[in-house]
Amino acid sequence: MIGVLLFAILSAPALFSYPVDAARPADKKFVYYIYWAGIRAGRAVLEYTASPEGTVIRTRAESAAFISLFYKVDDRAQSVLYPDGYPASYTLNIREGTHRRYRITEFTPRVPGRPRKAIFNNVLDGEVTEFELEKPAHDPLSAFYSMTVRDIRVGQSVYIDIFDNEKLWNTEVRVLRKEKVRVPAGEFSTIVIKPLLKSEGIFLRKGEMHIWLTDDDRRIPVMFTSKAKIGGFRVVLVEGDY
């Protein structure tokens, strides 16, 4: 469960985060601490970088030293974006105890009049499957990039198409309220959202998740909470490039 939550935390920042201009990206880094039942269970990092391939979003979640003694977590993901903000490739590499997942999905560019394709490679099993998408879709890491250019209003929902785990999901994100919060990185005016996650990928449905985003055009995620069978999780922003 800790590994699942750690990676969900990683992905959620990337989903709702700082606006990325795929054509002219700026390097950014955000660091989070993850608390489980009041104990610091791990650390998560989100980074944006510019590369010859395009804008790259990388995330990494690692368990704290004492957690690693009995359940070591080292989860990583990477999304490379086309100039239009949609993904060119998505890589997921999960190590949680003895469990491993290593998957690469490549997306063909959008061409008017032609369906987009997703080539899903389950590396550890050696299985490659090709899917024809009925509409443009994001991967789990880049999905909510489009949130940064939408008009988000309390009491309304936003819907985003996500291709994950060999399926296309139409994911609802509810905008709940506005609230001021204080985290190690400072005090922020925020918008609280609740994603209704359907996919069984990195988000594995393990209870409700709430995310606090800065109430400005940056949409920086500053806090997350999620319920668990034993205790609960809270994730807070510690530092970042604002």
ABEGO torsion letter per residue (X at the ends): XAAAAAAAAAAAAAAABBBBBAABBBBBBBBBBBBBGGBBAEBBBBBBBBBAAEBBBBBBBBBBAAAAAABBBBBBBBBBBBAAGBBABBBBBBBBEABBBBBBBBBBBBBBGBBBBBBBBBAAAGBBBBBBBABBBBBAAAAAAAAAABBBBBGBBBBBBBBBGGBBBBBBBBBABBBBBBBAAEBBBBBBBBBBBABABAAEBAEBBBBBBBBBAAGBBABBBBBBABEBBBBBBABBBX
